[in-house]
Amino acid sequence: MGIRRRWLGLTMVMGLALLGTGCMSPSQEAQERLAALEAEGEAMDAVLDSVEERLLGNQAMLQTWQELGRRHQEVTQLHCETSDPHMVAMMKHYKKQEDRARQLKRRARGVASVDKAVLTSSKARRGNN
């Protein structure tokens, strides 16, 4: 019985080794199931590729909007820093222009009154002569 057990154990080990190494062809049902699983795996890969593409696109769009927000913040800060001195310079300029306009009006009034007096005095002299 010892020899039979050895041969039986050895036969079982060889049978399992043959099955484990793929020397026997799988059944038709197993092949169909394997084909279905591979097709399902390919479909899942396609879906995951689509999801990955959308996520990467959304991530890029998010980074773009964040960059635009950061740049807007910098521009706003720069505008706030430079607008105050600019407004002060504009106010000084307008004040200077108003002062010039007043001076021109005064000169015009003064010249007009001198011209009137000259014209009046010259008419009066002519009439007396």
Phi and psi in degrees as GROMACS dihedral restraints (atoms count N, CA, C in turn):
[ dihedral_restraints ]
;  ai    aj    ak    al  type     phi  dphi    fc
    3     4     5     6     1   -65.3    20    10
    4     5     6     7     1   -37.1    20    10
    6     7     8     9     1   -73.0    20    10
    7     8     9    10     1   -38.5    20    10
    9    10    11    12     1   -63.2    20    10
   10    11    12    13     1   -42.2    20    10
   12    13    14    15     1   -63.8    20    10
   13    14    15    16     1   -39.5    20    10
   15    16    17    18     1   -63.7    20    10
   16    17    18    19     1   -47.0    20    10
   18    19    20    21     1   -64.8    20    10
   19    20    21    22     1   -39.8    20    10
   21    22    23    24     1   -64.4    20    10
   22    23    24    25     1   -45.2    20    10
   24    25    26    27     1   -64.3    20    10
   25    26    27    28     1   -40.8    20    10
   27    28    29    30     1   -66.8    20    10
   28    29    30    31     1   -39.0    20    10
   30    31    32    33     1   -65.2    20    10
   31    32    33    34     1   -41.4    20    10
   33    34    35    36     1   -66.4    20    10
   34    35    36    37     1   -41.8    20    10
   36    37    38    39     1   -62.4    20    10
   37    38    39    40     1   -43.5    20    10
   39    40    41    42     1   -64.3    20    10
   40    41    42    43     1   -40.7    20    10
   42    43    44    45     1   -62.8    20    10
   43    44    45    46     1   -44.0    20    10
   45    46    47    48     1   -66.8    20    10
   46    47    48    49     1   -37.1    20    10
   48    49    50    51     1   -64.8    20    10
   49    50    51    52     1   -41.1    20    10
   51    52    53    54     1   -64.7    20    10
   52    53    54    55     1   -41.1    20    10
   54    55    56    57     1   -68.2    20    10
   55    56    57    58     1   -40.2    20    10
   57    58    59    60     1   -68.4    20    10
   58    59    60    61     1   -31.5    20    10
   60    61    62    63     1   -88.3    20    10
   61    62    63    64     1    -7.0    20    10
   63    64    65    66     1    87.0    20    10
   64    65    66    67     1    22.5    20    10
   66    67    68    69     1   -72.0    20    10
   67    68    69    70     1   -25.6    20    10
   69    70    71    72     1   -94.3    20    10
   70    71    72    73     1   143.6    20    10
   72    73    74    75     1   -80.0    20    10
   73    74    75    76     1   140.6    20    10
   75    76    77    78     1   -71.6    20    10
   76    77    78    79     1   162.4    20    10
   78    79    80    81     1   -70.6    20    10
   79    80    81    82     1   165.1    20    10
   81    82    83    84     1   -61.5    20    10
   82    83    84    85     1   -41.0    20    10
   84    85    86    87     1   -62.7    20    10
   85    86    87    88     1   -41.3    20    10
   87    88    89    90     1   -66.8    20    10
   88    89    90    91     1   -37.8    20    10
   90    91    92    93     1   -66.3    20    10
   91    92    93    94     1   -41.4    20    10
   93    94    95    96     1   -64.3    20    10
   94    95    96    97     1   -42.3    20    10
   96    97    98    99     1   -63.9    20    10
   97    98    99   100     1   -42.3    20    10
   99   100   101   102     1   -62.6    20    10
  100   101   102   103     1   -42.1    20    10
  102   103   104   105     1   -63.5    20    10
  103   104   105   106     1   -42.3    20    10
  105   106   107   108     1   -63.8    20    10
  106   107   108   109     1   -42.1    20    10
  108   109   110   111     1   -65.7    20    10
  109   110   111   112     1   -39.2    20    10
  111   112   113   114     1   -65.6    20    10
  112   113   114   115     1   -41.0    20    10
  114   115   116   117     1   -63.7    20    10
  115   116   117   118     1   -41.4    20    10
  117   118   119   120     1   -65.3    20    10
  118   119   120   121     1   -38.6    20    10
  120   121   122   123     1   -63.8    20    10
  121   122   123   124     1   -41.0    20    10
  123   124   125   126     1   -65.5    20    10
  124   125   126   127     1   -39.8    20    10
  126   127   128   129     1   -64.3    20    10
  127   128   129   130     1   -41.8    20    10
  129   130   131   132     1   -64.6    20    10
  130   131   132   133     1   -38.3    20    10
  132   133   134   135     1   -61.6    20    10
  133   134   135   136     1   -41.8    20    10
  135   136   137   138     1   -64.4    20    10
  136   137   138   139     1   -43.0    20    10
  138   139   140   141     1   -64.5    20    10
  139   140   141   142     1   -44.0    20    10
  141   142   143   144     1   -65.4    20    10
  142   143   144   145     1   -36.5    20    10
  144   145   146   147     1   -62.5    20    10
  145   146   147   148     1   -41.0    20    10
  147   148   149   150     1   -63.7    20    10
  148   149   150   151     1   -45.0    20    10
  150   151   152   153     1   -63.4    20    10
  151   152   153   154     1   -42.8    20    10
  153   154   155   156     1   -62.1    20    10
  154   155   156   157     1   -41.2    20    10
  156   157   158   159     1   -63.2    20    10
  157   158   159   160     1   -43.7    20    10
  159   160   161   162     1   -65.0    20    10
  160   161   162   163     1   -41.4    20    10
  162   163   164   165     1   -64.3    20    10
  163   164   165   166     1   -41.3    20    10
  165   166   167   168     1   -65.5    20    10
  166   167   168   169     1   -39.4    20    10
  168   169   170   171     1   -63.8    20    10
  169   170   171   172     1   -43.5    20    10
  171   172   173   174     1   -66.3    20    10
  172   173   174   175     1   -37.1    20    10
  174   175   176   177     1   -64.9    20    10
  175   176   177   178     1   -41.6    20    10
  177   178   179   180     1   -64.4    20    10
  178   179   180   181     1   -40.8    20    10
  180   181   182   183     1   -65.0    20    10
  181   182   183   184     1   -40.2    20    10
  183   184   185   186     1   -63.3    20    10
  184   185   186   187     1   -43.0    20    10
  186   187   188   189     1   -63.7    20    10
  187   188   189   190     1   -38.4    20    10
  189   190   191   192     1   -62.2    20    10
  190   191   192   193     1   -45.9    20    10
  192   193   194   195     1   -66.1    20    10
  193   194   195   196     1   -36.9    20    10
  195   196   197   198     1   -65.3    20    10
  196   197   198   199     1   -40.4    20    10
  198   199   200   201     1   -64.6    20    10
  199   200   201   202     1   -42.0    20    10
  201   202   203   204     1   -63.4    20    10
  202   203   204   205     1   -39.8    20    10
  204   205   206   207     1   -63.4    20    10
  205   206   207   208     1   -41.9    20    10
  207   208   209   210     1   -63.8    20    10
  208   209   210   211     1   -44.3    20    10
  210   211   212   213     1   -64.6    20    10
  211   212   213   214     1   -39.9    20    10
  213   214   215   216     1   -61.5    20    10
  214   215   216   217     1   -41.1    20    10
  216   217   218   219     1   -62.1    20    10
  217   218   219   220     1   -42.0    20    10
  219   220   221   222     1   -64.8    20    10
  220   221   222   223     1   -43.2    20    10
  222   223   224   225     1   -66.0    20    10
  223   224   225   226     1   -40.9    20    10
  225   226   227   228     1   -62.6    20    10
  226   227   228   229     1   -43.4    20    10
  228   229   230   231     1   -63.0    20    10
  229   230   231   232     1   -43.7    20    10
  231   232   233   234     1   -63.4    20    10
  232   233   234   235     1   -41.1    20    10
  234   235   236   237     1   -62.2    20    10
  235   236   237   238     1   -44.1    20    10
  237   238   239   240     1   -63.2    20    10
  238   239   240   241     1   -37.2    20    10
  240   241   242   243     1   -69.3    20    10
  241   242   243   244     1   -36.1    20    10
  243   244   245   246     1   -94.7    20    10
  244   245   246   247     1   -18.7    20    10
  246   247   248   249     1   -72.6    20    10
  247   248   249   250     1   -34.6    20    10
  249   250   251   252     1   -62.4    20    10
  250   251   252   253     1   -52.2    20    10
  252   253   254   255     1   -62.0    20    10
  253   254   255   256     1   -34.5    20    10
  255   256   257   258     1   -65.1    20    10
  256   257   258   259     1   -43.3    20    10
  258   259   260   261     1   -64.7    20    10
  259   260   261   262     1   -38.5    20    10
  261   262   263   264     1   -63.6    20    10
  262   263   264   265     1   -43.3    20    10
  264   265   266   267     1   -64.1    20    10
  265   266   267   268     1   -38.8    20    10
  267   268   269   270     1   -64.4    20    10
  268   269   270   271     1   -41.6    20    10
  270   271   272   273     1   -63.4    20    10
  271   272   273   274     1   -41.0    20    10
  273   274   275   276     1   -62.5    20    10
  274   275   276   277     1   -41.7    20    10
  276   277   278   279     1   -62.9    20    10
  277   278   279   280     1   -46.6    20    10
  279   280   281   282     1   -64.8    20    10
  280   281   282   283     1   -38.0    20    10
  282   283   284   285     1   -62.4    20    10
  283   284   285   286     1   -42.8    20    10
  285   286   287   288     1   -63.1    20    10
  286   287   288   289     1   -40.9    20    10
  288   289   290   291     1   -65.6    20    10
  289   290   291   292     1   -39.8    20    10
  291   292   293   294     1   -64.4    20    10
  292   293   294   295     1   -41.2    20    10
  294   295   296   297     1   -62.4    20    10
  295   296   297   298     1   -42.5    20    10
  297   298   299   300     1   -62.3    20    10
  298   299   300   301     1   -41.9    20    10
  300   301   302   303     1   -63.2    20    10
  301   302   303   304     1   -40.7    20    10
  303   304   305   306     1   -63.0    20    10
  304   305   306   307     1   -42.9    20    10
  306   307   308   309     1   -63.0    20    10
  307   308   309   310     1   -41.7    20    10
  309   310   311   312     1   -64.1    20    10
  310   311   312   313     1   -38.4    20    10
  312   313   314   315     1   -65.3    20    10
  313   314   315   316     1   -42.1    20    10
  315   316   317   318     1   -62.6    20    10
  316   317   318   319     1   -43.9    20    10
  318   319   320   321     1   -63.9    20    10
  319   320   321   322     1   -41.0    20    10
  321   322   323   324     1   -64.7    20    10
  322   323   324   325     1   -41.3    20    10
  324   325   326   327     1   -65.1    20    10
  325   326   327   328     1   -42.1    20    10
  327   328   329   330     1   -66.1    20    10
  328   329   330   331     1   -41.2    20    10
  330   331   332   333     1   -68.2    20    10
  331   332   333   334     1   -39.3    20    10
  333   334   335   336     1   -65.7    20    10
  334   335   336   337     1   -40.9    20    10
  336   337   338   339     1   -69.9    20    10
  337   338   339   340     1   -35.2    20    10
  339   340   341   342     1   -67.2    20    10
  340   341   342   343     1   -43.7    20    10
  342   343   344   345     1   -61.9    20    10
  343   344   345   346     1   -40.0    20    10
  345   346   347   348     1   -64.4    20    10
  346   347   348   349     1   -44.0    20    10
  348   349   350   351     1   -65.2    20    10
  349   350   351   352     1   -39.8    20    10
  351   352   353   354     1   -66.9    20    10
  352   353   354   355     1   -45.2    20    10
  354   355   356   357     1   -65.0    20    10
  355   356   357   358     1   -41.5    20    10
  357   358   359   360     1   -65.9    20    10
  358   359   360   361     1   -43.9    20    10
  360   361   362   363     1   -68.4    20    10
  361   362   363   364     1   -34.7    20    10
  363   364   365   366     1   -72.0    20    10
  364   365   366   367     1   -34.6    20    10
  366   367   368   369     1   -68.1    20    10
  367   368   369   370     1   -38.9    20    10
  369   370   371   372     1   -67.1    20    10
  370   371   372   373     1   -38.3    20    10
  372   373   374   375     1   -68.0    20    10
  373   374   375   376     1   -39.2    20    10
  375   376   377   378     1   -65.5    20    10
  376   377   378   379     1   -39.0    20    10
  378   379   380   381     1   -67.5    20    10
  379   380   381   382     1   -29.4    20    10
  381   382   383   384     1   -80.0    20    10
  382   383   384   385     1   -26.4    20    10
